[in-house]
Amino acid sequence: ADAAEVEIPSSFNPVGSGARALGFGGAFIAVADDATAASWNPGGLTQLRKPECSIVGSFFHRGEDLTFGTNPEADGSHSVSDQNINYLSVTYPFELSEYNMVFSLSYQHLYDFHREWEWNSNQKGAGIEAYDNWSYQQTGSLTAVGISYCIRIIPQVSAGFTLNFWDDGLTSNNWEEKYQSITSGTIDGETLDTEFDEIEEYSLKGFNYNLGILWNINSQWKLGAVFKSPFKADVEHKSKQHVLRLSPVYKTDYRDY
């Protein structure tokens, strides 16, 4: 726990929203013909002819196998399940000066940090023989509110952009880690009972943008391209620790940062 860092349970790389789009894989960048285009290729939004609302739900079950090199007794499998609103949008197409244009407002659930571990380990040597029961929980997510605009430049080519706001005051952009350890055993012949709790809280605020273009080459071929900008984020970190020693001497320590 003293060496705890930010935990990421899976690849830090979002793939977009929508079951249909995911079925196409990366090829949907060149299709982008529904409201989820704002998360794939905003250059495709002009293909929408009527106002459209879109909502996408998601469910996941994540399994992990842990292996401890120094404490093989702690090896084991762990899993966690969760569901959420993956994508929500309102899209409005219109025409101005004979140009087709589209505005879209969207919400995206991009990263999920849920995970749960529980394991037991033993300490032996140097006058100590103890049994540790550890539990670890991580909850939270990163989400973005996007404002998109797309214009059909010529009949065959459309271009658009999405501005993504990652702000914990706007939508959920935070995660929390909880560690707990209960130790029982002996140290130098005396009974040892200790409880340790630690909570790490993180909050994020940032901004980035996506640029997209869609070229309808002919009735059979389309070409799409997207650039997603990197960004720097401000992260607020709070840490709380609580140690309760029941024996041999009763003592309680608190540390907040």
ChimeraX commands (.cxc) that place a marker at each C-alpha (Angstrom):
marker #1 position 0.00,0.00,0.00 radius 0.5
marker #1 position 2.88,2.39,0.68 radius 0.5
marker #1 position 3.90,2.04,-2.97 radius 0.5
marker #1 position 0.36,2.40,-4.35 radius 0.5
marker #1 position 0.02,4.31,-7.59 radius 0.5
marker #1 position -2.79,5.14,-10.02 radius 0.5
marker #1 position -4.34,1.81,-11.03 radius 0.5
marker #1 position -5.57,1.30,-14.61 radius 0.5
marker #1 position -7.51,-1.96,-15.07 radius 0.5
marker #1 position -7.42,-2.11,-18.88 radius 0.5
marker #1 position -5.98,-0.46,-21.97 radius 0.5
marker #1 position -6.06,3.33,-21.67 radius 0.5
marker #1 position -7.48,3.61,-25.19 radius 0.5
marker #1 position -11.18,4.25,-25.93 radius 0.5
marker #1 position -12.63,2.63,-29.04 radius 0.5
marker #1 position -15.82,4.63,-29.53 radius 0.5
marker #1 position -19.51,4.07,-28.85 radius 0.5
marker #1 position -22.37,2.06,-30.33 radius 0.5
marker #1 position -22.83,-1.68,-30.91 radius 0.5
marker #1 position -23.16,-1.25,-34.68 radius 0.5
marker #1 position -20.02,0.88,-34.88 radius 0.5
marker #1 position -18.05,-1.58,-32.74 radius 0.5
marker #1 position -19.15,-4.36,-35.10 radius 0.5
marker #1 position -17.51,-2.45,-37.95 radius 0.5
marker #1 position -14.34,-1.91,-35.93 radius 0.5
marker #1 position -12.14,0.92,-37.17 radius 0.5
marker #1 position -13.91,0.78,-40.55 radius 0.5
marker #1 position -16.78,2.80,-39.06 radius 0.5
marker #1 position -14.56,5.89,-39.37 radius 0.5
marker #1 position -15.40,5.76,-43.09 radius 0.5
marker #1 position -19.10,4.97,-42.47 radius 0.5
marker #1 position -20.04,7.35,-39.60 radius 0.5
marker #1 position -23.68,7.61,-40.64 radius 0.5
marker #1 position -25.46,7.81,-37.28 radius 0.5
marker #1 position -25.30,10.01,-34.18 radius 0.5
marker #1 position -22.33,8.08,-32.71 radius 0.5
marker #1 position -20.24,9.61,-35.53 radius 0.5
marker #1 position -19.31,12.37,-33.07 radius 0.5
marker #1 position -17.14,9.83,-31.21 radius 0.5
marker #1 position -15.75,8.13,-34.33 radius 0.5
marker #1 position -15.54,10.68,-37.13 radius 0.5
marker #1 position -17.38,14.02,-36.75 radius 0.5
marker #1 position -16.83,14.53,-40.49 radius 0.5
marker #1 position -19.64,12.04,-41.14 radius 0.5
marker #1 position -22.39,13.89,-39.26 radius 0.5
marker #1 position -23.75,15.61,-42.39 radius 0.5
marker #1 position -25.08,12.22,-43.50 radius 0.5
marker #1 position -27.87,12.68,-40.94 radius 0.5
marker #1 position -30.87,14.25,-42.66 radius 0.5
marker #1 position -33.21,14.56,-39.67 radius 0.5
marker #1 position -32.81,15.48,-35.99 radius 0.5
marker #1 position -31.76,12.41,-34.04 radius 0.5
marker #1 position -31.35,11.31,-30.44 radius 0.5
marker #1 position -29.09,8.43,-29.53 radius 0.5
marker #1 position -28.54,6.45,-26.33 radius 0.5
marker #1 position -26.18,3.50,-25.84 radius 0.5
marker #1 position -26.01,1.29,-22.76 radius 0.5
marker #1 position -23.12,-1.02,-21.94 radius 0.5
marker #1 position -22.36,-3.89,-19.58 radius 0.5
marker #1 position -19.02,-5.51,-18.83 radius 0.5
marker #1 position -17.63,-8.39,-16.82 radius 0.5
marker #1 position -13.89,-8.18,-16.22 radius 0.5
marker #1 position -11.81,-11.08,-14.94 radius 0.5
marker #1 position -8.21,-10.94,-13.75 radius 0.5
marker #1 position -5.72,-13.54,-12.55 radius 0.5
marker #1 position -3.14,-12.39,-9.99 radius 0.5
marker #1 position 0.22,-14.05,-9.42 radius 0.5
marker #1 position 2.50,-13.03,-6.52 radius 0.5
marker #1 position 6.14,-14.01,-6.93 radius 0.5
marker #1 position 7.03,-13.84,-3.22 radius 0.5
marker #1 position 3.66,-14.97,-1.81 radius 0.5
marker #1 position 2.16,-17.69,-4.03 radius 0.5
marker #1 position -0.55,-18.33,-1.43 radius 0.5
marker #1 position -2.13,-15.03,-2.56 radius 0.5
marker #1 position -2.55,-16.19,-6.18 radius 0.5
marker #1 position -6.12,-16.26,-7.44 radius 0.5
marker #1 position -8.81,-15.07,-9.83 radius 0.5
marker #1 position -10.88,-11.92,-9.36 radius 0.5
marker #1 position -13.79,-10.38,-11.27 radius 0.5
marker #1 position -16.06,-7.34,-11.32 radius 0.5
marker #1 position -19.19,-6.40,-13.31 radius 0.5
marker #1 position -20.82,-3.05,-14.03 radius 0.5
marker #1 position -23.27,-1.32,-16.37 radius 0.5
marker #1 position -23.53,2.31,-17.48 radius 0.5
marker #1 position -24.78,4.76,-20.10 radius 0.5
marker #1 position -22.03,4.59,-22.68 radius 0.5
marker #1 position -23.24,7.32,-25.03 radius 0.5
marker #1 position -26.00,9.95,-25.17 radius 0.5
marker #1 position -26.45,12.56,-27.87 radius 0.5
marker #1 position -28.76,15.03,-29.60 radius 0.5
marker #1 position -28.01,15.88,-33.23 radius 0.5
marker #1 position -29.58,18.65,-35.33 radius 0.5
marker #1 position -28.93,18.99,-39.10 radius 0.5
marker #1 position -29.76,22.24,-40.94 radius 0.5
marker #1 position -28.92,24.14,-44.11 radius 0.5
marker #1 position -27.34,27.58,-44.33 radius 0.5
marker #1 position -26.35,29.35,-47.57 radius 0.5
marker #1 position -26.93,26.06,-49.42 radius 0.5
marker #1 position -24.40,24.24,-47.19 radius 0.5
marker #1 position -25.49,21.22,-45.18 radius 0.5
marker #1 position -24.40,21.57,-41.55 radius 0.5
marker #1 position -24.91,19.65,-38.32 radius 0.5
marker #1 position -24.60,20.49,-34.63 radius 0.5
marker #1 position -24.40,17.74,-32.02 radius 0.5
marker #1 position -24.19,17.60,-28.24 radius 0.5
marker #1 position -22.98,14.30,-26.77 radius 0.5
marker #1 position -21.96,12.53,-23.57 radius 0.5
marker #1 position -19.39,9.71,-23.72 radius 0.5
marker #1 position -18.33,7.19,-21.08 radius 0.5
marker #1 position -14.75,6.61,-22.21 radius 0.5
marker #1 position -12.79,4.85,-19.48 radius 0.5
marker #1 position -13.95,2.60,-16.65 radius 0.5
marker #1 position -11.77,1.93,-13.59 radius 0.5
marker #1 position -13.82,-0.66,-11.70 radius 0.5
marker #1 position -11.91,-3.58,-10.21 radius 0.5
marker #1 position -11.98,-5.66,-7.05 radius 0.5
marker #1 position -9.28,-7.87,-5.51 radius 0.5
marker #1 position -9.13,-9.89,-2.31 radius 0.5
marker #1 position -6.23,-12.10,-1.26 radius 0.5
marker #1 position -4.44,-13.58,1.75 radius 0.5
marker #1 position -0.71,-13.62,2.43 radius 0.5
marker #1 position 1.63,-14.85,5.15 radius 0.5
marker #1 position 4.58,-13.12,6.84 radius 0.5
marker #1 position 7.31,-15.26,8.40 radius 0.5
marker #1 position 10.80,-14.47,9.66 radius 0.5
marker #1 position 12.71,-12.06,11.95 radius 0.5
marker #1 position 10.50,-12.80,14.95 radius 0.5
marker #1 position 7.22,-12.29,13.10 radius 0.5
marker #1 position 4.60,-14.79,12.03 radius 0.5
marker #1 position 1.44,-13.15,10.74 radius 0.5
marker #1 position -1.54,-13.70,8.47 radius 0.5
marker #1 position -2.75,-10.82,6.26 radius 0.5
marker #1 position -6.18,-10.47,4.67 radius 0.5
marker #1 position -6.10,-7.82,1.94 radius 0.5
marker #1 position -8.96,-6.27,-0.03 radius 0.5
marker #1 position -8.73,-3.68,-2.78 radius 0.5
marker #1 position -11.52,-1.80,-4.56 radius 0.5
marker #1 position -11.33,0.75,-7.32 radius 0.5
marker #1 position -14.35,2.63,-8.66 radius 0.5
marker #1 position -14.83,5.56,-11.03 radius 0.5
marker #1 position -14.70,6.58,-14.65 radius 0.5
marker #1 position -13.63,9.25,-17.11 radius 0.5
marker #1 position -16.32,10.82,-19.28 radius 0.5
marker #1 position -16.52,13.70,-21.72 radius 0.5
marker #1 position -19.15,16.14,-22.91 radius 0.5
marker #1 position -18.66,16.82,-26.62 radius 0.5
marker #1 position -19.82,19.70,-28.83 radius 0.5
marker #1 position -19.63,18.79,-32.53 radius 0.5
marker #1 position -20.00,20.69,-35.78 radius 0.5
marker #1 position -19.83,19.37,-39.33 radius 0.5
marker #1 position -20.16,21.02,-42.75 radius 0.5
marker #1 position -20.42,19.56,-46.24 radius 0.5
marker #1 position -17.75,21.53,-48.11 radius 0.5
marker #1 position -18.53,20.04,-51.53 radius 0.5
marker #1 position -21.04,17.29,-52.36 radius 0.5
marker #1 position -18.38,14.59,-51.92 radius 0.5
marker #1 position -16.45,15.94,-48.91 radius 0.5
marker #1 position -17.51,16.79,-45.35 radius 0.5
marker #1 position -15.36,17.98,-42.44 radius 0.5
marker #1 position -16.12,18.36,-38.76 radius 0.5
marker #1 position -14.75,18.67,-35.25 radius 0.5
marker #1 position -15.69,17.66,-31.71 radius 0.5
marker #1 position -14.60,19.61,-28.64 radius 0.5
marker #1 position -14.37,17.28,-25.63 radius 0.5
marker #1 position -14.65,18.68,-22.11 radius 0.5
marker #1 position -13.39,16.40,-19.33 radius 0.5
marker #1 position -14.44,18.14,-16.12 radius 0.5
marker #1 position -15.37,16.51,-12.82 radius 0.5
marker #1 position -17.68,19.44,-12.11 radius 0.5
marker #1 position -19.56,18.74,-15.36 radius 0.5
marker #1 position -19.69,14.93,-15.50 radius 0.5
marker #1 position -18.02,12.08,-13.64 radius 0.5
marker #1 position -14.26,12.36,-14.03 radius 0.5
marker #1 position -12.94,10.83,-10.85 radius 0.5
marker #1 position -11.88,7.52,-9.38 radius 0.5
marker #1 position -11.24,6.15,-5.92 radius 0.5
marker #1 position -9.02,3.38,-4.57 radius 0.5
marker #1 position -9.68,1.67,-1.23 radius 0.5
marker #1 position -7.16,-0.61,0.48 radius 0.5
marker #1 position -7.85,-2.59,3.63 radius 0.5
marker #1 position -5.58,-5.00,5.45 radius 0.5
marker #1 position -6.34,-7.01,8.59 radius 0.5
marker #1 position -3.25,-8.63,10.14 radius 0.5
marker #1 position -3.21,-11.18,12.93 radius 0.5
marker #1 position -0.32,-13.21,14.38 radius 0.5
marker #1 position 2.64,-12.76,16.68 radius 0.5
marker #1 position 5.70,-10.53,16.75 radius 0.5
marker #1 position 8.52,-11.34,19.16 radius 0.5
marker #1 position 6.14,-13.68,21.00 radius 0.5
marker #1 position 3.43,-11.03,21.50 radius 0.5
marker #1 position 0.01,-11.04,19.86 radius 0.5
marker #1 position -0.28,-8.79,16.82 radius 0.5
marker #1 position -3.63,-7.46,15.59 radius 0.5
marker #1 position -3.63,-4.56,13.14 radius 0.5
marker #1 position -6.16,-2.96,10.81 radius 0.5
marker #1 position -4.98,-0.70,7.99 radius 0.5
marker #1 position -7.23,1.42,5.75 radius 0.5
marker #1 position -6.22,3.76,2.94 radius 0.5
marker #1 position -8.36,5.78,0.53 radius 0.5
marker #1 position -6.88,7.45,-2.56 radius 0.5
marker #1 position -9.14,9.91,-4.41 radius 0.5
marker #1 position -8.43,11.41,-7.83 radius 0.5
marker #1 position -10.31,14.09,-9.76 radius 0.5
marker #1 position -9.50,15.13,-13.35 radius 0.5
marker #1 position -10.10,18.18,-15.51 radius 0.5
marker #1 position -8.95,18.54,-19.12 radius 0.5
marker #1 position -9.82,19.27,-22.75 radius 0.5
marker #1 position -9.09,17.83,-26.20 radius 0.5
marker #1 position -10.56,17.85,-29.70 radius 0.5
marker #1 position -11.21,15.51,-32.64 radius 0.5
marker #1 position -10.93,16.52,-36.29 radius 0.5
marker #1 position -12.56,14.37,-38.97 radius 0.5
marker #1 position -13.07,14.28,-42.72 radius 0.5
marker #1 position -15.19,12.01,-44.90 radius 0.5
marker #1 position -14.76,11.67,-48.68 radius 0.5
marker #1 position -17.44,9.90,-50.71 radius 0.5
marker #1 position -15.27,8.74,-53.59 radius 0.5
marker #1 position -18.11,6.94,-55.40 radius 0.5
marker #1 position -21.15,4.78,-54.67 radius 0.5
marker #1 position -18.94,1.92,-53.44 radius 0.5
marker #1 position -15.98,3.59,-51.76 radius 0.5
marker #1 position -15.60,6.06,-48.90 radius 0.5
marker #1 position -12.48,7.34,-47.18 radius 0.5
marker #1 position -12.49,8.65,-43.61 radius 0.5
marker #1 position -9.70,10.15,-41.52 radius 0.5
marker #1 position -9.65,11.31,-37.88 radius 0.5
marker #1 position -7.14,13.14,-35.71 radius 0.5
marker #1 position -7.64,13.01,-31.92 radius 0.5
marker #1 position -5.51,15.53,-30.08 radius 0.5
marker #1 position -3.61,14.67,-26.91 radius 0.5
marker #1 position -4.16,16.88,-23.90 radius 0.5
marker #1 position -2.76,17.76,-20.53 radius 0.5
marker #1 position -5.05,17.34,-17.54 radius 0.5
marker #1 position -5.12,18.76,-14.04 radius 0.5
marker #1 position -5.45,15.97,-11.47 radius 0.5
marker #1 position -6.37,16.57,-7.82 radius 0.5
marker #1 position -5.23,13.81,-5.46 radius 0.5
marker #1 position -6.37,13.24,-1.86 radius 0.5
marker #1 position -5.06,10.50,0.40 radius 0.5
marker #1 position -6.35,9.27,3.76 radius 0.5
marker #1 position -4.77,6.57,5.94 radius 0.5
marker #1 position -5.97,4.99,9.15 radius 0.5
marker #1 position -3.96,2.47,11.19 radius 0.5
marker #1 position -5.51,0.75,14.21 radius 0.5
marker #1 position -3.19,-1.37,16.37 radius 0.5
marker #1 position -5.19,-3.47,18.79 radius 0.5
marker #1 position -2.16,-5.08,20.44 radius 0.5
marker #1 position 0.37,-5.16,21.93 radius 0.5
marker #1 position -0.25,-1.40,22.36 radius 0.5
marker #1 position -3.46,0.33,21.40 radius 0.5
marker #1 position -2.67,3.15,19.00 radius 0.5
marker #1 position -4.49,4.98,16.22 radius 0.5
marker #1 position -2.73,6.99,13.51 radius 0.5
marker #1 position -4.32,9.30,10.94 radius 0.5
marker #1 position -2.67,10.83,7.92 radius 0.5
marker #1 position -4.37,13.09,5.41 radius 0.5
marker #1 position -2.85,14.77,2.37 radius 0.5
marker link #1:1,2 radius 0.2
marker link #1:2,3 radius 0.2
marker link #1:3,4 radius 0.2
marker link #1:4,5 radius 0.2
marker link #1:5,6 radius 0.2
marker link #1:6,7 radius 0.2
marker link #1:7,8 radius 0.2
marker link #1:8,9 radius 0.2
marker link #1:9,10 radius 0.2
marker link #1:10,11 radius 0.2
marker link #1:11,12 radius 0.2
marker link #1:12,13 radius 0.2
marker link #1:13,14 radius 0.2
marker link #1:14,15 radius 0.2
marker link #1:15,16 radius 0.2
marker link #1:16,17 radius 0.2
marker link #1:17,18 radius 0.2
marker link #1:18,19 radius 0.2
marker link #1:19,20 radius 0.2
marker link #1:20,21 radius 0.2
marker link #1:21,22 radius 0.2
marker link #1:22,23 radius 0.2
marker link #1:23,24 radius 0.2
marker link #1:24,25 radius 0.2
marker link #1:25,26 radius 0.2
marker link #1:26,27 radius 0.2
marker link #1:27,28 radius 0.2
marker link #1:28,29 radius 0.2
marker link #1:29,30 radius 0.2
marker link #1:30,31 radius 0.2
marker link #1:31,32 radius 0.2
marker link #1:32,33 radius 0.2
marker link #1:33,34 radius 0.2
marker link #1:34,35 radius 0.2
marker link #1:35,36 radius 0.2
marker link #1:36,37 radius 0.2
marker link #1:37,38 radius 0.2
marker link #1:38,39 radius 0.2
marker link #1:39,40 radius 0.2
marker link #1:40,41 radius 0.2
marker link #1:41,42 radius 0.2
marker link #1:42,43 radius 0.2
marker link #1:43,44 radius 0.2
marker link #1:44,45 radius 0.2
marker link #1:45,46 radius 0.2
marker link #1:46,47 radius 0.2
marker link #1:47,48 radius 0.2
marker link #1:48,49 radius 0.2
marker link #1:49,50 radius 0.2
marker link #1:50,51 radius 0.2
marker link #1:51,52 radius 0.2
marker link #1:52,53 radius 0.2
marker link #1:53,54 radius 0.2
marker link #1:54,55 radius 0.2
marker link #1:55,56 radius 0.2
marker link #1:56,57 radius 0.2
marker link #1:57,58 radius 0.2
marker link #1:58,59 radius 0.2
marker link #1:59,60 radius 0.2
marker link #1:60,61 radius 0.2
marker link #1:61,62 radius 0.2
marker link #1:62,63 radius 0.2
marker link #1:63,64 radius 0.2
marker link #1:64,65 radius 0.2
marker link #1:65,66 radius 0.2
marker link #1:66,67 radius 0.2
marker link #1:67,68 radius 0.2
marker link #1:68,69 radius 0.2
marker link #1:69,70 radius 0.2
marker link #1:70,71 radius 0.2
marker link #1:71,72 radius 0.2
marker link #1:72,73 radius 0.2
marker link #1:73,74 radius 0.2
marker link #1:74,75 radius 0.2
marker link #1:75,76 radius 0.2
marker link #1:76,77 radius 0.2
marker link #1:77,78 radius 0.2
marker link #1:78,79 radius 0.2
marker link #1:79,80 radius 0.2
marker link #1:80,81 radius 0.2
marker link #1:81,82 radius 0.2
marker link #1:82,83 radius 0.2
marker link #1:83,84 radius 0.2
marker link #1:84,85 radius 0.2
marker link #1:85,86 radius 0.2
marker link #1:86,87 radius 0.2
marker link #1:87,88 radius 0.2
marker link #1:88,89 radius 0.2
marker link #1:89,90 radius 0.2
marker link #1:90,91 radius 0.2
marker link #1:91,92 radius 0.2
marker link #1:92,93 radius 0.2
marker link #1:93,94 radius 0.2
marker link #1:94,95 radius 0.2
marker link #1:95,96 radius 0.2
marker link #1:96,97 radius 0.2
marker link #1:97,98 radius 0.2
marker link #1:98,99 radius 0.2
marker link #1:99,100 radius 0.2
marker link #1:100,101 radius 0.2
marker link #1:101,102 radius 0.2
marker link #1:102,103 radius 0.2
marker link #1:103,104 radius 0.2
marker link #1:104,105 radius 0.2
marker link #1:105,106 radius 0.2
marker link #1:106,107 radius 0.2
marker link #1:107,108 radius 0.2
marker link #1:108,109 radius 0.2
marker link #1:109,110 radius 0.2
marker link #1:110,111 radius 0.2
marker link #1:111,112 radius 0.2
marker link #1:112,113 radius 0.2
marker link #1:113,114 radius 0.2
marker link #1:114,115 radius 0.2
marker link #1:115,116 radius 0.2
marker link #1:116,117 radius 0.2
marker link #1:117,118 radius 0.2
marker link #1:118,119 radius 0.2
marker link #1:119,120 radius 0.2
marker link #1:120,121 radius 0.2
marker link #1:121,122 radius 0.2
marker link #1:122,123 radius 0.2
marker link #1:123,124 radius 0.2
marker link #1:124,125 radius 0.2
marker link #1:125,126 radius 0.2
marker link #1:126,127 radius 0.2
marker link #1:127,128 radius 0.2
marker link #1:128,129 radius 0.2
marker link #1:129,130 radius 0.2
marker link #1:130,131 radius 0.2
marker link #1:131,132 radius 0.2
marker link #1:132,133 radius 0.2
marker link #1:133,134 radius 0.2
marker link #1:134,135 radius 0.2
marker link #1:135,136 radius 0.2
marker link #1:136,137 radius 0.2
marker link #1:137,138 radius 0.2
marker link #1:138,139 radius 0.2
marker link #1:139,140 radius 0.2
marker link #1:140,141 radius 0.2
marker link #1:141,142 radius 0.2
marker link #1:142,143 radius 0.2
marker link #1:143,144 radius 0.2
marker link #1:144,145 radius 0.2
marker link #1:145,146 radius 0.2
marker link #1:146,147 radius 0.2
marker link #1:147,148 radius 0.2
marker link #1:148,149 radius 0.2
marker link #1:149,150 radius 0.2
marker link #1:150,151 radius 0.2
marker link #1:151,152 radius 0.2
marker link #1:152,153 radius 0.2
marker link #1:153,154 radius 0.2
marker link #1:154,155 radius 0.2
marker link #1:155,156 radius 0.2
marker link #1:156,157 radius 0.2
marker link #1:157,158 radius 0.2
marker link #1:158,159 radius 0.2
marker link #1:159,160 radius 0.2
marker link #1:160,161 radius 0.2
marker link #1:161,162 radius 0.2
marker link #1:162,163 radius 0.2
marker link #1:163,164 radius 0.2
marker link #1:164,165 radius 0.2
marker link #1:165,166 radius 0.2
marker link #1:166,167 radius 0.2
marker link #1:167,168 radius 0.2
marker link #1:168,169 radius 0.2
marker link #1:169,170 radius 0.2
marker link #1:170,171 radius 0.2
marker link #1:171,172 radius 0.2
marker link #1:172,173 radius 0.2
marker link #1:173,174 radius 0.2
marker link #1:174,175 radius 0.2
marker link #1:175,176 radius 0.2
marker link #1:176,177 radius 0.2
marker link #1:177,178 radius 0.2
marker link #1:178,179 radius 0.2
marker link #1:179,180 radius 0.2
marker link #1:180,181 radius 0.2
marker link #1:181,182 radius 0.2
marker link #1:182,183 radius 0.2
marker link #1:183,184 radius 0.2
marker link #1:184,185 radius 0.2
marker link #1:185,186 radius 0.2
marker link #1:186,187 radius 0.2
marker link #1:187,188 radius 0.2
marker link #1:188,189 radius 0.2
marker link #1:189,190 radius 0.2
marker link #1:190,191 radius 0.2
marker link #1:191,192 radius 0.2
marker link #1:192,193 radius 0.2
marker link #1:193,194 radius 0.2
marker link #1:194,195 radius 0.2
marker link #1:195,196 radius 0.2
marker link #1:196,197 radius 0.2
marker link #1:197,198 radius 0.2
marker link #1:198,199 radius 0.2
marker link #1:199,200 radius 0.2
marker link #1:200,201 radius 0.2
marker link #1:201,202 radius 0.2
marker link #1:202,203 radius 0.2
marker link #1:203,204 radius 0.2
marker link #1:204,205 radius 0.2
marker link #1:205,206 radius 0.2
marker link #1:206,207 radius 0.2
marker link #1:207,208 radius 0.2
marker link #1:208,209 radius 0.2
marker link #1:209,210 radius 0.2
marker link #1:210,211 radius 0.2
marker link #1:211,212 radius 0.2
marker link #1:212,213 radius 0.2
marker link #1:213,214 radius 0.2
marker link #1:214,215 radius 0.2
marker link #1:215,216 radius 0.2
marker link #1:216,217 radius 0.2
marker link #1:217,218 radius 0.2
marker link #1:218,219 radius 0.2
marker link #1:219,220 radius 0.2
marker link #1:220,221 radius 0.2
marker link #1:221,222 radius 0.2
marker link #1:222,223 radius 0.2
marker link #1:223,224 radius 0.2
marker link #1:224,225 radius 0.2
marker link #1:225,226 radius 0.2
marker link #1:226,227 radius 0.2
marker link #1:227,228 radius 0.2
marker link #1:228,229 radius 0.2
marker link #1:229,230 radius 0.2
marker link #1:230,231 radius 0.2
marker link #1:231,232 radius 0.2
marker link #1:232,233 radius 0.2
marker link #1:233,234 radius 0.2
marker link #1:234,235 radius 0.2
marker link #1:235,236 radius 0.2
marker link #1:236,237 radius 0.2
marker link #1:237,238 radius 0.2
marker link #1:238,239 radius 0.2
marker link #1:239,240 radius 0.2
marker link #1:240,241 radius 0.2
marker link #1:241,242 radius 0.2
marker link #1:242,243 radius 0.2
marker link #1:243,244 radius 0.2
marker link #1:244,245 radius 0.2
marker link #1:245,246 radius 0.2
marker link #1:246,247 radius 0.2
marker link #1:247,248 radius 0.2
marker link #1:248,249 radius 0.2
marker link #1:249,250 radius 0.2
marker link #1:250,251 radius 0.2
marker link #1:251,252 radius 0.2
marker link #1:252,253 radius 0.2
marker link #1:253,254 radius 0.2
marker link #1:254,255 radius 0.2
marker link #1:255,256 radius 0.2
marker link #1:256,257 radius 0.2
view
